[in-house]
Structures are given as C-alpha cells and as structure tokens.
C-alpha cells in the first residue's frame, strides 16, 4: 500500500519536484496550495487536506508577504499536522542561526514554531540553490565587472537532489517528535567571481574583472564571512556541481 503525501506549495519549483519524486516512486501525492483550495495563512482547507495523510512536505513560502506564510503559515501547518499525527517535513536554510538577513530570521522563527507545535516533524536545511547563487552573482555584476564582497562564497545545491532528500524523509520512518535532519549542500564552494566567470563562459563572454570591496552592514558582513556555508564535514553533500548545472543550461 502506497504512502499518502501532501505537498504544501506544490505549484512552486521545489514543491513540483518533490511531487514528481513521490509520484515516480508509486505513492499518492496531494497538492496543497491556494490553487487547490488550501491557504496556510487563513487555514482554509488545511485540515481536510491532511485527513488520511501519512506525511506533509512544506515547500510553501512567499518572502514578499513577510511573516504571513514563512512564519505564521508554517506554524499553522505544524499545528494542523500535529493535531492529526501527520509527519511534517519542512525545508529550511543552512546558516540561519547567526545571520541578520530578515528572511533568514523568519526561517529560524518558523523552525522554532514547528518545534513548539509538538508533533512529529523533520526540518531539513539546505544551502542556496544554484539559481539563487547565480542571481546573487548577477546582482553583483555590472557588465564585465563583478564585485567580490570580502570572502563571500556559496556552496550551492542542486534543487532536484534536495527534492529527492525531502521525498526520502516523507516516505521514510516517522520521528516521534521534532528532529533536525543532516544539512544538505552542494559538492563545491564557489566565490561570486567564480560563479560570474562560469555564467559568462556559458554565454561565450570574456572572463569577468573581479573588484574586491569591503562589506558594509551586518547582512553583507555575514555573507562575506561565509556564514551561509556549512563547516566542512557538517553537511551531507551531493547533487550536481554549479559548473554542471550551468553546463546543462538551466539558468
């Protein structure tokens, strides 16, 4: 008999990939999003969506709405899952414990809310996806010039590989309480200059000119100090490298 998995945020990029992973393994997937009548902020349709489910994977997020989805929606989902004994699997971000970026602070509060809900829950932290690392490099580039803030770097991770790990957790043994899974990261650490060089080479453009500048403000200093990069040996690494992702033309 197959496992019944609800995917919150199934219409998003990560949620869609998790849904495919679960379905491809022969299990039942129930998409839960506002498109399917489930609203994490108001709670509309949430209890009904979780009825009879074995697990729910929370990929729902909307940074543009501040706390409403990232924090309050995650807690509402955690409370509803706990009430029905459904295993909640939640995606979070590596390095948020001591990082002043507002979005990261909200993700940390979401983790605390899930733990406080008291139900069986697994939180999986991952580093930035390849696409986000590319976005950062593009924002720090002006033509052929790229700005390198201190030692700023990423250990970007393949979205498909993270989706596989989330599916593994949802289909695997259910914990008895709150659990932090081993963090996930990609195979290599790359600087902003290296990311920009790979992106420009893909377009057959010349190598970028890297200009090093000191970071200003707490958030930029946190990135310059690589607080977003896991300590060697503390994260499980896997998936495609950033160079392989660029070569595949997915950016």
Secondary structure, DSSP 8 states (H G I E B T S, - for coil): ---EEEEETTTSHHHHHHHHHHHHTT-EEEEESGGGT--TTT-TTHHHHHTT-SEEEE----GGGTHIIIIIIHHHHHHHHHHHT-EEEEEEETT-TT---HHHHHHHHHHHHHHHH-SSEEEEEE--BHHHHHHHHHHTEETTEEEEETT-EE--B-HHHHHHHHHHHHHS---SSEEE--EEE-S--EEHHHHHHHHHHHTT----EEEEE---SHHHHHHHTTTTS--TTSEEE-S--HHHHHHTT--
